[in-house]
Structures are given as structure tokens and as C-alpha cells.
Amino acid sequence: MAQGNILVGGAGASSASGSTSVQINHLSVGRISGGAIVERSVPTELGQGEHINLELNITDFSTTRRIVDVINGRFAPGTAAAIDGRLIQVRAPDLADERVTFLSQIESLEVTPAQTSAKVVVNARTGSVVMNQTVMVDSFAVAHGNLTVVVSSEPLISQPSPFSPQGQTVQAERTQIEIRATRAASPW
């Protein structure tokens, strides 16, 4: 069952007296964003077979390998096996109560996901730019109309106090971001 605003991607036209009809896309298909209500439970096969399958949302071979390693490190070696970059097959206990306990232990394991590659998406229509946390920005300057953005960095050296027995000289970066918006000249 669903409720909410329906977004329909189709268009339609027809004629009552003639056989004229125009249809673009599917008129009987729509999307209700976030409006679904589950009224009946979906059957789960928790108690069948000797294996359970864990499936990642996104194919990632590195994260899949890390999950398998963590499960096999916590339980017996060979408990988990990677089928592909998205599916992990885990040998589970036969009894339903033991299986629930086993799954709760797997659910509580800490896994550090692999770092994703840097990704930048530019929407030319709206002018928005979206990037993930792996994107590194080097020094740059951008000017558009009356707006100027400048990002620069300079090395920052930190030295230990004189005669310090365990001190080390450390280099870091100090990033400076400058945004300037000049007022447009008045035509009067």
C-alpha cells in the first residue's frame, strides 16, 4: 500500500470520436517517493539451508574481502567466503535460536570499508557540484562574474624546542580559502 504524491513520467492524448491516440512512456506507471507502507510481512528464509548470504549494497571487492576476513577472524577460518564483489556466503548454525545469536554477533563486528575513489559530479543545468570525501582540492582560483574563490596552501614547519631529546621537526599544510564578491558597478 502506498500514499503520497505520484510522479508520472508519461503523457497521453486520445480522441473520443476517432481513432487518434498519442502515448509517451507508460501512463500506468508512477513513483511515490517515500510513501510505501508494508501491511504484510515478507517471508524470510532464516532457518533454511546451512548457509546464509550477506549482500553488500554496492559491489566493492576490497570491502567484501575485509568483511570475510573479519568474520573468519572472529569465528573459525572458512566460516565466510566471498562469492563475488557483492555476495558473501556464511556457514551458519542449524537451529533457529543459534542462528539468530550468530547473526547478531556478525552484525556487531566492526569492519572498516575500503576507501572509495574520488568522484565529482557537476550538474551543468543547476550549476551545483557534488563530491565525495576522497576528493582532494589543490591550490586554485576561480572567477565567475563578480565572485572570486581562491584556495591556497602554504607549508607550516613545527620544530621542537632546543635541546629536546625526543622532538622532531614536522611539516604540515595551512590551507587558506578566500571568497570575494565585488559589487557590480551601477549603470547610473
Residue frames as a rotation matrix with the C-alpha (Angstrom) as fourth column:
MET 1
0.587 0.809 0.000 0.00
0.809 -0.587 0.000 0.00
0.000 0.000 -1.000 0.00
ALA 2
-0.603 -0.797 0.042 1.29
0.798 -0.602 0.018 3.49
0.011 0.044 0.999 -0.71
GLN 3
0.652 0.753 -0.092 0.17
0.751 -0.658 -0.065 7.05
-0.110 -0.027 -0.994 -0.23
GLY 4
-0.088 -0.661 -0.745 1.58
0.339 -0.723 0.601 10.43
-0.937 -0.200 0.288 -1.21
ASN 5
0.345 0.145 -0.927 2.26
-0.657 -0.669 -0.349 12.48
-0.671 0.729 -0.135 -4.31
ILE 6
0.439 -0.147 0.887 2.50
0.527 0.841 -0.122 10.46
-0.728 0.521 0.446 -7.52
LEU 7
-0.092 -0.538 -0.838 5.07
-0.618 -0.629 0.471 11.44
-0.781 0.561 -0.275 -10.12
VAL 8
0.549 0.337 0.765 4.03
0.385 0.710 -0.590 10.14
-0.742 0.618 0.260 -13.54
GLY 9
-0.406 -0.845 -0.349 6.55
-0.028 -0.370 0.929 10.36
-0.913 0.387 0.127 -16.36
GLY 10
-0.576 0.219 0.787 4.11
0.780 0.434 0.450 9.69
-0.243 0.874 -0.421 -19.19
ALA 11
-0.652 0.491 -0.578 1.86
-0.499 -0.851 -0.161 11.86
-0.571 0.183 0.800 -21.28
GLY 12
-0.675 0.444 0.589 -1.29
0.609 0.786 0.105 10.81
-0.417 0.429 -0.801 -23.11
ALA 13
-0.556 0.593 -0.582 -3.94
-0.673 -0.733 -0.105 12.01
-0.489 0.333 0.806 -25.51
SER 14
-0.759 0.359 0.543 -6.91
0.522 0.834 0.178 10.36
-0.390 0.418 -0.820 -27.20
SER 15
-0.793 0.573 -0.206 -9.91
-0.596 -0.663 0.453 11.20
0.123 0.482 0.867 -29.30
ALA 16
-0.453 0.697 0.556 -13.41
-0.271 0.487 -0.831 10.04
-0.849 -0.527 -0.032 -28.41
SER 17
0.551 0.774 -0.310 -14.83
-0.509 0.017 -0.861 10.19
-0.661 0.632 0.403 -31.95
GLY 18
0.622 -0.378 -0.685 -11.86
-0.646 0.247 -0.723 8.93
0.442 0.892 -0.091 -33.93
SER 19
0.876 -0.359 -0.322 -9.03
0.431 0.882 0.190 6.51
0.216 -0.305 0.927 -33.51
THR 20
0.269 -0.800 0.536 -6.44
-0.169 -0.588 -0.791 9.19
0.948 0.123 -0.293 -32.75
SER 21
0.987 -0.031 -0.158 -4.25
0.161 0.237 0.958 8.31
0.008 -0.971 0.239 -29.76
VAL 22
0.248 -0.946 0.208 -0.84
-0.287 -0.277 -0.917 9.54
0.925 0.167 -0.340 -28.60
GLN 23
0.999 0.006 -0.042 1.11
0.038 0.330 0.943 7.95
0.019 -0.944 0.329 -25.75
ILE 24
0.183 -0.979 0.093 4.63
-0.408 -0.161 -0.899 8.67
0.895 0.127 -0.429 -24.49
ASN 25
-0.785 -0.534 0.314 6.17
-0.536 0.333 -0.776 6.38
0.310 -0.777 -0.548 -21.84
HIS 26
-0.602 0.561 -0.568 3.92
0.571 0.800 0.185 4.28
0.558 -0.213 -0.802 -19.58
LEU 27
-0.291 0.579 0.761 0.81
-0.434 -0.789 0.434 6.05
0.852 -0.204 0.482 -18.38
SER 28
0.735 0.632 -0.247 0.09
-0.110 0.471 0.875 3.38
0.669 -0.616 0.415 -15.79
VAL 29
0.170 -0.762 -0.625 3.48
0.886 0.396 -0.241 3.73
0.431 -0.512 0.743 -14.08
GLY 30
0.613 -0.001 0.790 4.21
-0.206 -0.966 0.159 6.29
0.763 -0.260 -0.592 -11.37
ARG 31
-0.344 -0.778 -0.525 6.53
0.528 0.303 -0.794 6.83
0.777 -0.551 0.306 -8.43
ILE 32
0.813 0.506 0.287 5.54
-0.014 -0.476 0.879 7.63
0.582 -0.719 -0.380 -4.85
SER 33
-0.162 -0.983 0.089 8.69
-0.063 -0.080 -0.995 8.83
0.985 -0.166 -0.049 -3.11
GLY 34
-0.935 -0.335 0.114 8.91
-0.143 0.064 -0.988 7.52
0.323 -0.940 -0.107 0.47
GLY 35
-0.325 0.902 0.285 5.22
-0.937 -0.348 0.033 6.60
0.129 -0.257 0.958 0.55
ALA 36
-0.190 0.247 -0.950 5.19
-0.260 0.921 0.291 2.82
0.947 0.302 -0.111 0.88
ILE 37
-0.062 0.227 0.972 3.54
-0.991 0.100 -0.087 1.03
-0.117 -0.969 0.218 3.80
VAL 38
-0.712 -0.195 -0.674 4.18
-0.317 0.946 0.062 -2.69
0.626 0.258 -0.736 4.29
GLU 39
0.086 0.861 0.501 0.97
-0.967 -0.049 0.249 -4.33
0.239 -0.506 0.829 5.51
ARG 40
0.981 0.194 0.026 2.10
-0.195 0.963 0.183 -7.92
0.011 -0.185 0.983 5.45
SER 41
0.339 -0.916 0.214 5.44
-0.506 0.014 0.862 -9.38
-0.793 -0.401 -0.459 6.49
VAL 42
0.422 -0.347 -0.838 7.86
-0.821 0.245 -0.515 -10.57
0.384 0.905 -0.182 3.86
PRO 43
0.998 -0.028 0.063 8.82
-0.003 0.892 0.451 -14.22
-0.069 -0.450 0.890 4.43
THR 44
0.255 -0.967 -0.007 12.46
-0.963 -0.253 -0.096 -14.73
0.091 0.031 -0.995 5.41
GLU 45
0.776 -0.068 -0.627 14.39
-0.075 0.977 -0.199 -17.92
0.626 0.201 0.753 4.95
LEU 46
0.241 -0.700 0.672 16.45
-0.924 -0.378 -0.062 -17.59
0.297 -0.606 -0.738 8.10
GLY 47
0.150 -0.127 0.981 16.11
-0.714 0.672 0.196 -21.23
-0.684 -0.730 0.010 9.14
GLN 48
0.931 0.259 0.259 16.71
-0.022 0.746 -0.666 -22.98
-0.365 0.614 0.699 5.81
GLY 49
0.721 -0.693 -0.028 19.95
0.127 0.171 -0.977 -24.38
0.682 0.700 0.211 4.45
GLU 50
0.489 -0.630 -0.604 23.39
0.866 0.267 0.423 -24.45
-0.105 -0.729 0.676 6.04
HIS 51
-0.660 -0.735 0.152 24.46
0.751 -0.652 0.106 -21.07
0.021 0.184 0.983 4.60
ILE 52
0.547 0.696 -0.465 23.20
0.574 -0.716 -0.398 -17.52
-0.610 -0.050 -0.791 4.79
ASN 53
-0.055 -0.529 0.847 24.08
0.941 -0.311 -0.133 -14.89
0.334 0.789 0.515 2.23
LEU 54
0.184 0.010 -0.983 25.21
0.467 -0.881 0.078 -11.38
-0.865 -0.473 -0.167 3.10
GLU 55
0.159 -0.063 0.985 24.88
0.974 -0.152 -0.167 -8.93
0.160 0.986 0.037 0.23
LEU 56
-0.593 -0.437 -0.677 26.51
0.521 -0.848 0.091 -5.51
-0.614 -0.299 0.731 0.01
ASN 57
0.477 0.781 -0.402 24.53
0.210 -0.546 -0.811 -2.60
-0.853 0.303 -0.425 -1.45
ILE 58
0.744 -0.337 -0.576 27.37
-0.661 -0.495 -0.564 -1.70
-0.095 0.800 -0.592 -3.82
THR 59
0.864 -0.497 -0.083 29.88
0.442 0.826 -0.349 -4.04
0.243 0.265 0.933 -5.43
ASP 60
0.556 -0.747 0.366 33.21
-0.776 -0.624 -0.094 -3.46
0.298 -0.232 -0.926 -3.68
PHE 61
0.548 -0.371 -0.750 35.80
0.107 0.920 -0.377 -6.23
0.830 0.126 0.544 -3.77
SER 62
-0.532 -0.822 0.200 38.02
-0.074 -0.191 -0.979 -4.66
0.843 -0.536 0.041 -1.08
THR 63
-0.338 0.489 0.804 35.22
-0.931 -0.299 -0.210 -4.22
0.138 -0.820 0.556 1.44
THR 64
0.721 0.591 -0.362 33.90
-0.564 0.804 0.188 -7.71
0.402 0.069 0.913 0.69
ARG 65
0.126 -0.771 -0.624 37.36
0.214 0.635 -0.742 -9.18
0.969 -0.040 0.245 1.38
ARG 66
-0.705 -0.401 0.585 37.59
-0.410 -0.442 -0.797 -7.19
0.578 -0.802 0.147 4.65
ILE 67
0.182 0.854 0.488 34.19
-0.975 0.091 0.205 -8.49
0.131 -0.513 0.849 5.82
VAL 68
0.739 0.042 -0.673 35.19
-0.147 0.984 -0.100 -12.09
0.658 0.173 0.733 5.04
ASP 69
-0.272 -0.941 -0.200 38.49
0.140 0.167 -0.976 -11.64
0.952 -0.293 0.087 6.91
VAL 70
-0.563 0.117 0.818 36.76
-0.752 -0.484 -0.448 -10.15
0.344 -0.867 0.361 9.98
ILE 71
0.556 0.824 0.113 34.15
-0.812 0.508 0.288 -12.94
0.180 -0.252 0.951 10.11
ASN 72
0.633 -0.373 -0.679 36.78
0.119 0.913 -0.391 -15.67
0.765 0.166 0.622 9.67
GLY 73
-0.491 -0.835 0.250 38.98
-0.095 -0.234 -0.968 -13.99
0.866 -0.499 0.036 12.30
ARG 74
-0.314 0.478 0.821 36.13
-0.935 -0.307 -0.179 -13.87
0.166 -0.823 0.543 14.84
PHE 75
0.701 0.571 0.427 34.79
-0.598 0.797 -0.085 -17.36
-0.389 -0.196 0.900 14.10
ALA 76
0.245 -0.620 0.745 36.51
0.257 0.783 0.567 -20.41
-0.935 0.053 0.351 12.61
PRO 77
-0.574 -0.482 -0.662 38.51
-0.540 -0.385 0.748 -19.98
-0.616 0.787 -0.040 9.38
GLY 78
-0.973 0.230 -0.003 36.33
0.131 0.564 0.815 -20.88
0.189 0.793 -0.579 6.40
THR 79
-0.416 0.870 -0.266 33.13
0.552 0.010 -0.834 -19.65
-0.722 -0.494 -0.484 8.04
ALA 80
0.566 0.574 -0.592 32.72
-0.085 -0.673 -0.734 -16.94
-0.820 0.466 -0.332 5.38
ALA 81
-0.412 -0.643 0.646 33.63
0.678 0.257 0.688 -17.00
-0.608 0.722 0.330 1.70
ALA 82
-0.239 0.268 -0.934 33.36
-0.465 -0.875 -0.132 -14.24
-0.852 0.403 0.333 -0.90
ILE 83
0.237 0.416 0.878 31.32
0.606 0.642 -0.469 -15.37
-0.759 0.643 -0.100 -3.89
ASP 84
0.132 -0.255 0.958 31.89
0.852 -0.464 -0.241 -12.13
0.506 0.848 0.157 -5.82
GLY 85
-0.771 -0.542 0.336 32.38
0.353 -0.801 -0.483 -8.43
0.531 -0.254 0.809 -5.06
ARG 86
-0.399 0.714 0.575 28.93
-0.675 -0.653 0.343 -8.16
0.621 -0.251 0.743 -3.54
LEU 87
0.647 0.746 -0.158 27.89
-0.517 0.582 0.628 -11.55
0.560 -0.325 0.762 -2.11
ILE 88
-0.565 -0.759 0.324 29.33
-0.754 0.315 -0.577 -13.30
0.336 -0.570 -0.750 0.96
GLN 89
0.388 0.644 -0.660 28.28
-0.255 0.763 0.594 -16.84
0.886 -0.063 0.460 1.85
VAL 90
-0.420 -0.461 0.782 28.45
-0.852 -0.097 -0.515 -17.62
0.313 -0.882 -0.351 5.59
ARG 91
-0.390 0.229 -0.892 28.15
0.231 0.962 0.146 -21.06
0.891 -0.149 -0.428 7.19
ALA 92
-0.323 0.399 0.858 25.58
-0.809 -0.587 -0.031 -20.70
0.491 -0.704 0.513 9.98
PRO 93
-0.887 0.051 0.458 24.26
-0.295 0.702 -0.648 -22.92
-0.355 -0.711 -0.608 12.81
ASP 94
-0.804 0.587 -0.095 21.28
0.311 0.551 0.774 -25.18
0.506 0.593 -0.626 12.05
LEU 95
-0.193 0.770 -0.608 18.99
0.977 0.093 -0.193 -24.23
-0.092 -0.631 -0.770 14.96
ALA 96
0.330 0.439 0.836 16.99
0.611 -0.774 0.166 -21.02
0.719 0.456 -0.524 14.53
ASP 97
0.984 0.059 -0.169 17.85
0.173 -0.558 0.812 -19.65
-0.047 -0.828 -0.559 18.00
GLU 98
0.213 -0.976 -0.034 21.59
0.580 0.099 0.809 -20.26
-0.786 -0.192 0.587 17.49
ARG 99
-0.158 -0.220 0.963 21.34
0.972 -0.208 0.112 -18.73
0.175 0.953 0.246 14.01
VAL 100
0.751 0.475 0.459 19.80
0.372 -0.879 0.299 -15.53
0.546 -0.054 -0.836 15.42
THR 101
0.810 -0.524 -0.263 22.57
0.134 -0.270 0.953 -15.29
-0.571 -0.808 -0.148 18.03
PHE 102
-0.059 -0.855 0.515 25.18
0.824 0.250 0.509 -15.94
-0.564 0.454 0.689 15.34
LEU 103
0.101 0.172 0.980 23.74
0.843 -0.538 0.007 -13.22
0.528 0.825 -0.199 13.09
SER 104
0.970 0.236 0.050 23.64
0.167 -0.808 0.565 -10.75
0.173 -0.540 -0.824 15.99
GLN 105
0.431 -0.890 -0.150 27.35
0.342 0.007 0.940 -11.39
-0.835 -0.456 0.307 16.55
ILE 106
-0.250 -0.477 0.842 28.13
0.960 -0.012 0.278 -10.87
-0.123 0.879 0.461 12.86
GLU 107
0.527 0.585 0.617 26.01
0.654 -0.742 0.145 -7.71
0.543 0.327 -0.773 12.89
SER 108
0.973 -0.126 -0.193 28.14
0.072 -0.628 0.775 -6.30
-0.218 -0.768 -0.602 15.73
LEU 109
0.217 -0.953 0.209 31.52
0.883 0.283 0.374 -6.85
-0.416 0.104 0.903 14.03
GLU 110
0.541 -0.124 -0.832 33.48
-0.177 -0.984 0.031 -3.74
-0.822 0.131 -0.555 13.12
VAL 111
0.170 -0.453 0.875 34.61
0.924 0.383 0.018 -3.53
-0.343 0.805 0.483 9.50
THR 112
-0.105 -0.276 -0.956 36.45
-0.081 -0.955 0.284 -0.57
-0.991 0.107 0.078 8.03
PRO 113
0.781 0.443 0.439 35.14
0.372 0.235 -0.898 -0.11
-0.501 0.865 0.019 4.49
ALA 114
-0.185 -0.857 0.481 37.63
0.941 -0.014 0.337 0.41
-0.282 0.515 0.809 1.68
GLN 115
-0.275 0.019 -0.961 38.24
0.016 -1.000 -0.024 3.96
-0.961 -0.022 0.275 0.62
THR 116
0.555 0.568 0.608 36.27
0.634 0.185 -0.751 4.78
-0.539 0.802 -0.257 -2.49
SER 117
-0.436 -0.695 0.572 37.77
0.900 -0.344 0.268 6.52
0.011 0.631 0.775 -5.48
ALA 118
-0.672 0.133 -0.729 37.39
0.108 -0.955 -0.274 10.26
-0.733 -0.263 0.627 -5.75
LYS 119
-0.369 0.642 0.672 34.20
0.927 0.205 0.314 11.25
0.064 0.739 -0.670 -7.54
VAL 120
-0.730 0.176 -0.660 32.95
-0.016 -0.970 -0.242 14.67
-0.683 -0.166 0.712 -8.66
VAL 121
-0.233 0.740 0.631 29.53
0.967 0.246 0.068 15.24
-0.105 0.626 -0.773 -10.24
VAL 122
-0.873 -0.045 -0.486 28.81
0.011 -0.997 0.072 18.57
-0.488 0.057 0.871 -11.96
ASN 123
0.025 0.934 0.358 25.22
0.878 0.151 -0.454 19.49
-0.478 0.325 -0.816 -12.83
ALA 124
-0.845 -0.432 0.316 25.52
0.535 -0.686 0.494 22.00
0.003 0.586 0.810 -15.67
ARG 125
-0.115 0.894 0.434 21.83
0.572 -0.298 0.764 22.86
0.812 0.336 -0.477 -15.53
THR 126
0.837 0.493 -0.239 21.77
0.452 -0.375 0.809 23.94
0.309 -0.785 -0.536 -11.87
GLY 127
0.342 -0.800 0.494 25.46
-0.383 -0.598 -0.704 24.79
0.858 0.052 -0.511 -11.51
SER 128
0.723 -0.064 0.687 25.86
-0.671 0.166 0.722 22.54
-0.161 -0.984 0.077 -8.48
VAL 129
-0.050 -0.812 -0.582 28.96
-0.554 0.508 -0.660 20.46
0.831 0.289 -0.475 -7.80
VAL 130
0.809 0.298 0.507 28.85
-0.586 0.477 0.655 17.37
-0.046 -0.827 0.560 -5.57
MET 131
0.004 -0.856 -0.517 31.91
-0.535 0.435 -0.724 15.42
0.845 0.280 -0.456 -4.46
ASN 132
0.793 0.224 -0.567 32.68
0.274 0.699 0.660 12.63
0.544 -0.679 0.493 -2.03
GLN 133
0.934 -0.352 0.055 35.08
-0.209 -0.419 0.884 12.84
-0.289 -0.837 -0.465 0.90
THR 134
0.386 -0.841 0.379 38.04
0.677 0.537 0.503 11.38
-0.626 0.062 0.777 -1.02
VAL 135
0.613 -0.142 0.778 38.32
0.625 -0.514 -0.587 14.36
0.483 0.846 -0.226 -3.35
MET 136
0.069 -0.677 -0.733 41.41
0.777 -0.425 0.465 16.44
-0.626 -0.602 0.497 -2.60
VAL 137
0.895 0.258 0.364 41.49
0.428 -0.728 -0.536 20.02
0.127 0.635 -0.762 -3.84
ASP 138
-0.150 -0.987 -0.054 44.84
0.987 -0.152 0.048 21.58
-0.056 -0.046 0.997 -4.72
SER 139
-0.433 -0.059 -0.900 45.55
0.234 -0.971 -0.049 25.32
-0.871 -0.231 0.434 -4.89
PHE 140
-0.418 0.340 0.842 43.28
0.897 0.008 0.442 27.05
0.144 0.940 -0.309 -7.38
ALA 141
-0.709 0.328 -0.624 41.42
-0.064 -0.911 -0.407 30.24
-0.702 -0.249 0.667 -8.23
VAL 142
-0.429 0.674 0.602 38.01
0.902 0.288 0.320 30.58
0.042 0.680 -0.732 -9.87
ALA 143
-0.787 0.261 -0.559 36.33
-0.121 -0.954 -0.276 33.76
-0.606 -0.150 0.782 -11.04
HIS 144
-0.538 0.703 0.466 32.77
0.817 0.299 0.493 33.96
0.207 0.646 -0.735 -12.30
GLY 145
0.464 0.696 0.548 31.07
0.548 -0.712 0.440 37.29
0.696 0.096 -0.711 -12.76
ASN 146
0.303 -0.316 0.899 31.66
-0.551 -0.828 -0.106 39.25
0.778 -0.463 -0.425 -9.56
LEU 147
0.902 0.033 0.431 32.59
-0.385 0.513 0.767 36.19
-0.195 -0.858 0.475 -7.47
THR 148
0.161 -0.908 -0.388 36.18
-0.592 0.226 -0.774 35.07
0.790 0.354 -0.501 -6.89
VAL 149
0.954 0.055 0.294 37.22
-0.267 0.599 0.754 31.98
-0.135 -0.799 0.587 -4.90
VAL 150
0.197 -0.953 -0.229 40.89
-0.626 0.057 -0.778 31.35
0.755 0.296 -0.585 -4.11
VAL 151
0.988 -0.016 0.152 42.20
-0.104 0.656 0.748 28.27
-0.112 -0.755 0.647 -2.29
SER 152
0.319 -0.942 -0.101 45.89
-0.432 -0.050 -0.901 28.21
0.844 0.331 -0.423 -1.44
SER 153
0.968 -0.087 -0.234 48.13
0.244 0.521 0.818 26.39
0.051 -0.849 0.526 0.97
GLU 154
0.351 -0.902 0.251 51.49
-0.643 -0.427 -0.636 27.13
0.681 0.062 -0.730 2.49
PRO 155
0.106 -0.365 -0.925 53.83
0.430 0.855 -0.288 24.81
0.896 -0.368 0.248 4.34
LEU 156
0.639 0.101 0.762 53.89
-0.623 -0.512 0.591 25.15
0.450 -0.853 -0.265 8.11
ILE 157
-0.054 -0.770 -0.635 57.03
0.106 0.628 -0.771 23.90
0.993 -0.109 0.047 9.88
SER 158
0.833 0.290 0.471 56.89
-0.447 -0.148 0.882 22.95
0.325 -0.946 0.006 13.54
GLN 159
-0.049 -0.937 -0.347 60.22
-0.117 0.350 -0.929 22.49
0.992 -0.005 -0.127 15.28
PRO 160
0.546 0.196 -0.814 60.85
0.711 0.405 0.575 21.10
0.443 -0.893 0.082 18.75
SER 161
0.957 -0.240 0.161 62.28
-0.289 -0.812 0.507 23.30
0.009 -0.532 -0.847 21.45
PRO 162
0.242 -0.951 -0.191 66.08
-0.676 -0.024 -0.737 23.47
0.696 0.307 -0.649 21.57
PHE 163
-0.709 -0.683 0.176 67.88
-0.636 0.511 -0.578 20.50
0.305 -0.522 -0.797 23.17
SER 164
0.304 0.861 0.407 64.65
-0.914 0.385 -0.132 18.48
-0.270 -0.332 0.904 23.21
PRO 165
-0.563 -0.660 0.497 65.64
-0.534 0.750 0.392 14.79
-0.631 -0.045 -0.775 23.42
GLN 166
-0.534 0.411 0.739 62.63
0.530 0.844 -0.086 13.36
-0.659 0.346 -0.668 21.61
GLY 167
0.212 0.652 -0.728 61.47
-0.192 -0.703 -0.685 16.21
-0.958 0.285 -0.024 19.40
GLN 168
-0.370 -0.262 0.891 61.03
0.803 0.392 0.449 16.03
-0.467 0.882 0.065 15.64
THR 169
-0.737 0.147 -0.660 60.58
-0.388 -0.891 0.235 18.65
-0.553 0.429 0.714 13.00
VAL 170
-0.310 0.744 0.592 57.13
0.704 0.598 -0.382 18.23
-0.639 0.299 -0.709 11.43
GLN 171
-0.975 0.056 -0.214 55.80
-0.185 -0.736 0.651 19.79
-0.121 0.675 0.728 8.25
ALA 172
-0.252 0.954 0.161 52.08
0.690 0.294 -0.662 20.46
-0.679 -0.056 -0.732 7.83
GLU 173
-0.690 0.117 0.714 49.97
0.576 -0.508 0.640 22.48
0.438 0.853 0.284 5.42
ARG 174
-0.513 0.582 -0.631 47.94
0.289 -0.575 -0.765 25.56
-0.808 -0.575 0.127 6.27
THR 175
-0.494 0.435 0.753 45.05
0.851 0.064 0.521 26.00
0.178 0.898 -0.401 3.85
GLN 176
-0.679 0.291 -0.674 43.56
0.041 -0.901 -0.431 29.40
-0.733 -0.321 0.601 3.21
ILE 177
-0.318 0.676 0.665 40.23
0.948 0.206 0.243 29.94
0.027 0.708 -0.706 1.49
GLU 178
-0.740 0.050 -0.671 39.33
0.074 -0.985 -0.155 33.41
-0.668 -0.164 0.725 0.29
ILE 179
-0.170 0.769 0.616 35.95
0.984 0.163 0.069 34.34
-0.047 0.618 -0.785 -1.20
ARG 180
-0.772 -0.088 -0.630 35.44
0.115 -0.993 -0.002 37.80
-0.626 -0.074 0.777 -2.70
ALA 181
-0.015 0.800 0.600 32.19
0.998 0.052 -0.044 39.11
-0.066 0.598 -0.799 -4.12
THR 182
-0.905 -0.308 -0.292 32.55
0.282 -0.951 0.128 42.60
-0.317 0.034 0.948 -5.57
ARG 183
0.062 0.959 -0.276 29.52
0.271 -0.283 -0.920 44.75
-0.961 -0.017 -0.277 -6.14
ALA 184
-0.080 0.005 0.997 28.55
0.995 0.057 0.080 45.24
-0.056 0.998 -0.009 -9.72
ALA 185
-0.926 -0.290 -0.242 29.02
0.271 -0.956 0.110 48.78
-0.264 0.037 0.964 -10.99
SER 186
-0.008 0.973 -0.229 25.79
0.455 -0.201 -0.868 50.75
-0.890 -0.111 -0.441 -11.08
PRO 187
-0.216 -0.052 0.975 24.74
0.975 -0.069 0.212 51.83
0.056 0.996 0.066 -14.60
TRP 188
0.758 0.562 0.329 23.68
0.537 -0.826 0.172 55.25
0.369 0.046 -0.928 -13.21
